[in-house]
């Protein structure tokens, strides 16, 4: 029987207020540095609930990440605004029809959201034009800073807020995205606390998977154990990404586990497992991979590879410190792995030559790591992302 | 420790071939009855994998339901065609880039899909224009029957297939949707087998939830137990709908459990539970609700309501037979409930009068039931759906 020492923490809504303060500071500094008027409104649109194709099947909603960062709102259909001059934060909630109460649950009054999300003001979405005009027009038409920019990971663009009547305002599409994205890079203590908790949950769940894994099981059963432990004991309803429960040859497929490769292999005696899974708590995620033999005993080849990776891991950890370049740590990992493989006579030749030719990328085709937070690759729109990963076979 | 007698069955791919045959028969009959040429191609576009907002977070893909019905393809990015004259079935698979093999898994050759999905021919999506022109132009430009129509449940329209070069064909948007939707209403034996299996899984999982539920737990822990039992023992990765684990007052909210009402209440001694959950297996789903006291003992009021519903349920089951009208069964359920409540002196007055005024809808605001299959409301586009539900307070 699984046991757990987890205690899901209260979600500190001050966390999101802290994130808003960080944005305010950065926006004001930017406006000052560019000699722009020190005002305007950062306006974001939260995510909408989606049906599956043409049906009435509602997908379980998970808030858009930038909106989650600033407002922590779990419900769909919201807008959020931050007035740069006063620092006031405003939520706009959807006005729900009366029969929502029968089908979906209690219709919460506006003060509920004000209290829950620690914002200064709450109105309905259909009041957005009037509220922004009435309250923020003392210097003429307020400028709305909308979120529009490219996620460097996906190549997709964030969708700027839109609503009926937006043409009554001046809008700015270029300012907010890079500044807000930069804010998300460095995490606050409260953010780190949630990330740590999500990682604690995931660690415990990984151990439970390891405990139960044995030959004859299916990979998806390991996924199920992870999901269950994370949700039942850790209160994590979502994962940061689709669980990768790879055994045998599947372990070499980096993003195994999706619908077209759905964790459906039977575990064999002698298999290595590569388990790459992470739970998410109040939007903040985790990303943990561990690798072990399904039958509990490494054979000699498995031990060689495992130890080569472990040595690279330890080398990087011991060299990481402020001022060290990420790309140098990537090279250190590759070099350490190549040296281990050479020592074991798996590869032959000159290590420096192998490094120049990026032979290491054959054994480690992915980056050394990535930032982690509200998204698994967090934030995806970070414009300096190229320093975090080293594309396969790029000459360095 | 949970145990299970479940054995996930092999998925019979002939099932989808059978569904295609049903469509062919119906389409040919329609063309004959309307004195139209007995040819053309039913062409559908499968679903595409979606990222979450602008990020590179891939949502776990679940095939679009009409496409799943006809082709059973689990992978995203496919097209499927059925030639009405010859009955030939053709799949068009996406041509994947070489680095797919590193990140996502083995690139399957076309014969893999031909064998797996029991179709006559497989090509790449980028060959679609050429294949349709080369093979089906002996009577001039072939007519493509595309899927376009309204889901009467959601109000959404299905998205007809589109691809570069479609303008080289004649297209028909009106014929396929109502005919294919009608095909989906009556299930084949193989479809019933999968629906039965999904229901068997769900029944077992519900019992496991009931076994473990006790005061002090959280509603979401019950959800987690259900999900885990269905996936670990039943191989059901998806559910038909978001789990509704309602206790106490939440039990009166029909679609409780979504993100804005997320199964987060603590179970109290004395609570009733309303558990509405269903697993899905190879696209075919289940939908089971059961209600019981969390502490294992009905109090008097709980027993009264439970027995009123049970009596209505049994009355409907014993009166159901071919030729009986659904709406009459709905009325029978309402009347039986009203009679029970009157016997218990909870309501007073003339039952016939209450029926005319639809007082029963206060206690049963939803329909008596719905069709079930690849969608939970299956098929949502069924044009005669109004006979299946009785809107609240509609005079009958």
Boltz contact constraints between the chains, C-beta under 6 A:
constraints:
  - contact:
      token1: [A, 51]
      token2: [B, 154]
      max_distance: 6.0
  - contact:
      token1: [A, 53]
      token2: [B, 64]
      max_distance: 6.0
  - contact:
      token1: [A, 54]
      token2: [B, 151]
      max_distance: 6.0
  - contact:
      token1: [A, 54]
      token2: [B, 156]
      max_distance: 6.0
  - contact:
      token1: [A, 54]
      token2: [B, 157]
      max_distance: 6.0
  - contact:
      token1: [A, 54]
      token2: [B, 158]
      max_distance: 6.0
  - contact:
      token1: [A, 55]
      token2: [B, 151]
      max_distance: 6.0
  - contact:
      token1: [A, 55]
      token2: [B, 154]
      max_distance: 6.0
  - contact:
      token1: [A, 55]
      token2: [B, 375]
      max_distance: 6.0
  - contact:
      token1: [A, 55]
      token2: [B, 380]
      max_distance: 6.0
  - contact:
      token1: [A, 56]
      token2: [B, 153]
      max_distance: 6.0
  - contact:
      token1: [A, 56]
      token2: [B, 154]
      max_distance: 6.0
  - contact:
      token1: [A, 56]
      token2: [B, 377]
      max_distance: 6.0
  - contact:
      token1: [A, 56]
      token2: [B, 380]
      max_distance: 6.0
  - contact:
      token1: [A, 60]
      token2: [B, 242]
      max_distance: 6.0
  - contact:
      token1: [A, 61]
      token2: [B, 259]
      max_distance: 6.0
  - contact:
      token1: [A, 64]
      token2: [B, 53]
      max_distance: 6.0
  - contact:
      token1: [A, 74]
      token2: [B, 259]
      max_distance: 6.0
  - contact:
      token1: [A, 75]
      token2: [B, 260]
      max_distance: 6.0
  - contact:
      token1: [A, 102]
      token2: [B, 365]
      max_distance: 6.0
  - contact:
      token1: [A, 103]
      token2: [B, 254]
      max_distance: 6.0
  - contact:
      token1: [A, 103]
      token2: [B, 255]
      max_distance: 6.0
  - contact:
      token1: [A, 104]
      token2: [B, 255]
      max_distance: 6.0
  - contact:
      token1: [A, 105]
      token2: [B, 253]
      max_distance: 6.0
  - contact:
      token1: [A, 105]
      token2: [B, 256]
      max_distance: 6.0
  - contact:
      token1: [A, 105]
      token2: [B, 261]
      max_distance: 6.0
  - contact:
      token1: [A, 151]
      token2: [B, 54]
      max_distance: 6.0
  - contact:
      token1: [A, 151]
      token2: [B, 55]
      max_distance: 6.0
  - contact:
      token1: [A, 153]
      token2: [B, 56]
      max_distance: 6.0
  - contact:
      token1: [A, 154]
      token2: [B, 51]
      max_distance: 6.0
  - contact:
      token1: [A, 154]
      token2: [B, 55]
      max_distance: 6.0
  - contact:
      token1: [A, 154]
      token2: [B, 56]
      max_distance: 6.0
  - contact:
      token1: [A, 156]
      token2: [B, 54]
      max_distance: 6.0
  - contact:
      token1: [A, 157]
      token2: [B, 54]
      max_distance: 6.0
  - contact:
      token1: [A, 158]
      token2: [B, 54]
      max_distance: 6.0
  - contact:
      token1: [A, 221]
      token2: [B, 232]
      max_distance: 6.0
  - contact:
      token1: [A, 224]
      token2: [B, 228]
      max_distance: 6.0
  - contact:
      token1: [A, 224]
      token2: [B, 231]
      max_distance: 6.0
  - contact:
      token1: [A, 224]
      token2: [B, 232]
      max_distance: 6.0
  - contact:
      token1: [A, 228]
      token2: [B, 224]
      max_distance: 6.0
  - contact:
      token1: [A, 228]
      token2: [B, 228]
      max_distance: 6.0
  - contact:
      token1: [A, 231]
      token2: [B, 224]
      max_distance: 6.0
  - contact:
      token1: [A, 232]
      token2: [B, 221]
      max_distance: 6.0
  - contact:
      token1: [A, 232]
      token2: [B, 224]
      max_distance: 6.0
  - contact:
      token1: [A, 242]
      token2: [B, 60]
      max_distance: 6.0
  - contact:
      token1: [A, 253]
      token2: [B, 105]
      max_distance: 6.0
  - contact:
      token1: [A, 254]
      token2: [B, 103]
      max_distance: 6.0
  - contact:
      token1: [A, 255]
      token2: [B, 103]
      max_distance: 6.0
  - contact:
      token1: [A, 255]
      token2: [B, 104]
      max_distance: 6.0
  - contact:
      token1: [A, 256]
      token2: [B, 105]
      max_distance: 6.0
  - contact:
      token1: [A, 259]
      token2: [B, 61]
      max_distance: 6.0
  - contact:
      token1: [A, 259]
      token2: [B, 74]
      max_distance: 6.0
  - contact:
      token1: [A, 260]
      token2: [B, 75]
      max_distance: 6.0
  - contact:
      token1: [A, 261]
      token2: [B, 105]
      max_distance: 6.0
  - contact:
      token1: [A, 365]
      token2: [B, 102]
      max_distance: 6.0
  - contact:
      token1: [A, 375]
      token2: [B, 55]
      max_distance: 6.0
  - contact:
      token1: [A, 377]
      token2: [B, 56]
      max_distance: 6.0
  - contact:
      token1: [A, 380]
      token2: [B, 55]
      max_distance: 6.0
  - contact:
      token1: [A, 380]
      token2: [B, 56]
      max_distance: 6.0
